[in-house]
Amino acid sequence: MNLSISKQLFIVGGATSGLGKAIAIALLQEGTQIIAVARGREKLLDLQNQAPGQVEILAGDLSKPEVLNELIALVGNRQLHGIVVNAGGPPAKTVLETTLNDWDDAYQLLLRWKVALVQAFVPKMTALGYGRIVFIESVAVKQPIENLVLSNSLRVAVVGMVKTLSQEIAGSGVTLNILGPGSHNTPAVNRLYQKKSEQTGISFEEVKAASIRQLPAGMLGEPADFASLAVWLLSPMSRSVTGQTITVDGGTIKGIFG
């Protein structure tokens, strides 16, 4: 399928690992230009070397205002066609394990910078009549995940912001959608297995195997499959889809609107 995104410019957050990396690679395979953002410069350079002439890099933490300002300057006056809003999550904790500082940190990590980012780029997109923004959040926005109270809580706030903004700018040619990944074959999911292992005294390998058995699909999701949906949402083909939260979870969510 021709997605009509060759030569278009995209920002990809968390571009050197897991789902973010898979999306970055899928976009590059479509012939796009990307600005890859991640904390580790060495891995960014590796990605840049894989696609000469297609990748610009920014090493830094987008939750920091100075890094967002660098990103705005890097885009400059060019038309930005899409953004993959993606970053790591807060530590795995139960409610009673958290401190108020944990909650403050989670607000900074999961919500505040995303508001700042859309406020910086969405007006430019609407002025040009086109843009695609895809937020990579978590299946937790529809069904809380054990030991992830910070993610369960603050990611729902992102959904509220995105849904509201999608309505405010409906008809502008700019769409905003959320993907909620469940358990995928990425480093991030290992955090949960490690936490469960520490709580129960069961080995990491046994915890992982038991968790996979509980998935209705009977397997972890693959990042490349997830990326194919993300890239479609970043294309003109998705013009009638906005304000949606789509879970990619192997059948984990049992609710009718999952």
N, C-alpha and C positions, 0 to 999 in steps of 0.2 A: 504494500500500500504506500502510495506517495503522500506523505504528510505535509508537503509544501512548506517545509521549514529550513531547507538548505540555505545557508548564508545568514540565517537569522541569529540574533544575539541573545544569549541566555545567561543568567546568573545561576550557579548551582552551589548551594551551601552544603557543607559536609561532604565535599566532592572526592575525598580520598579513601573513604571506607564505607562498607555496607551498602545500604540502599542509595545513598547519595552518589557513591562511585558508580554504581550500576546505571543510574540515570545519566550521569555525565558521559559515560561510555556510549550509551544508547543515543544520546544527542549527537555526539561526535560522529557516530556511524551514519547519522542522517545528514551529515555535512554542515552542521551548525558551527557557529563560533560560541565559545563559552568563556565566562569568567568564573574560574573555579576558586572557591573559598574554603579554607580549612585552616586548622591551627599549625599543622606541620608543613614547613616549607619543603623539606626533602621529598615527601610524598607528592606534593604539588608539582615539583619539578619532574618527577617520574611520569605523572599524568601528562604534563606538557610535552615531554619527549615522545610520548606515544602518538601524539597527533600534532606534528609540527605545523605551526601557522594557524592552528584552530583554538589554542588555549592560552588565555591570559590568567595569571594567578595572583591571589591575594592571601597572604599568610596572616591569620589573625582570628580573633574571637568576635563574631558579629554582635554579641551582646554588649560589646564595648563601644561607646559612641564614637571614639576616634577611628575605629575600624570601619564602622558604617560610613563615616565621612570620607575615608579613603576609597571606599567602594563607589560612593556617589561621584567622586572626582574621577575615578577610573572609567566609569561609564561616560561621563562628560555629556556632550551634546548628541551622542549617538542614539538612534532609536533602540530601545530595549524591548524585545519581544516577549520575554518571559522570565520568570523567577521560580526557582525551586527553593522554598523556604524550609531549611532542614538544619538541625543541629542536635547535639547529644542531649540526653535527659538528665534529670537530677538523680542523686543516689537512691538506691532501693531501701526504703524504710517503712515501718508501720507508723500509724498515727502517733502512738505514744513514744516512739523512738525519736520523733522529730523535735527540733527546737524551733523557736520563732525565727531564728536566723536562717534555718533551713527553708522556711516559707518565704522569707524575703529573697533569698538566693534563687529559689525556684521561680518567683515572679520575674526576676531579672532574666533568668535563663530561658523561660518558656513563653513569656508573654510580652514584656515591655519592649524588647528590641524588635519584635515582629510588628508591633504597632508603629514604631519609628520607621521601620523599613517601608511599610506600605504607605505611610504618610509622605515619605520621600519620593517614591517612584510611581505610585498610582496616579497622581495628578498629571505627570508627564505622559503616561500611557493614555489616559482619557483624552488629553489634548490631541493626541495623534489618532485616537479612535480604535486602538488595538492594544491588547496585552493579555497574557496568560500568567496566572500565579497559582502554583500548586504548593500547598503546605503538607509536609510529611509529619504527621502527628502519631497517633497510636490507636489501636483498637480500644484502648482504655477510655476513649471519649464516648463509647457506647456501652461498655461493660467493664467496670473497674477490675484492675489486675492486682492480685495479692502482692503485698509488700511495696506497692508503688503509689502510695497515697499522694505524693507531691505531683507526680505525673497525672494521676487520675483527676486531680482537682484543677490544676492550672491549664492543662490542655483543653479542658471543657471551656475555659474562658476564651481560648483562641477560637474555638468553634463559634462561640457567640459573636466575637468580633468579626470573623470572616463572613458569617451569614448576614450580619447587619450591613457590612460594607457592600456585599454583593447586591443587596437590595438597593442601597443608596446610589450605586452606579450602574444599575441594570440598564441595558440599552446603550451603554457607552462603547461597547466593543471590547471591554475588559472583563474577563471572568476570573473568579477565584474559587478554588475547590480544595478540599482536604482529602488526603488519603490516610487511612488508619491501618497501618500494617499490624498484623498479628505476629506470630512466631515465624521468623525467617532465618535462613542460614547465614547469619551475620554475627560479628563480634558482640554487638549490643545485647543480643538475647542471652549471651552467656552470663551477663550480670545477674539475671534472674535465677538462672540455674545455680550459680555460685552462692547467692543469698539463701536459696532454699536448702542447699547442701549444708551451709553453716548452721541453719536453724534446726535441721533434722538429724544431722550427723550421718546422713546418707551420702555416698560418694557423688561427685559431680556427674560422672558418667551415668549412674543409675537414675539420678534426678532428671537428666536430659532425656534418657530413654523413656522414662515414665511419662514425662510431659508430652513427648511426641505421640505416645500411644493414646493420649487423651484427645488429640486433635481429630476432629471428624474426618479430615482428609488423610490422616495417617502419616503425614510428612510435614517437614518444615517447608515454608515457601522459599522459592529461589529469587534472589535479587533481580536477575535479568527479566523474569516474568513480571515482577512488580514494576520494573522500569518501563516495560512496554506500555502499560496503562498510563503511567505518569507522562510519558512522551506524547501519547495521544491527547491527553488533557492539555498539554502545552502547545498543541497544534491548532490550526484553523478548523480542523474537523470537529472540534468540541465546542463550537460556538454557542450551541443551545444548552450547554451544561454549565451552570454556575450556582454557587452557594451550597454545593452538595458535599456531604461527608460519606466517602465510599470506603468501606472496610475491606481489606484484602487479608483474610484471616483463616483460610482453610475450613470455613464453616463454624468457627468458634462462637460467633454471636448467634444466640438462639432467638432473639426477638424478631418480629415480623419486619421491622424497619432496620434490621441489621445490614 
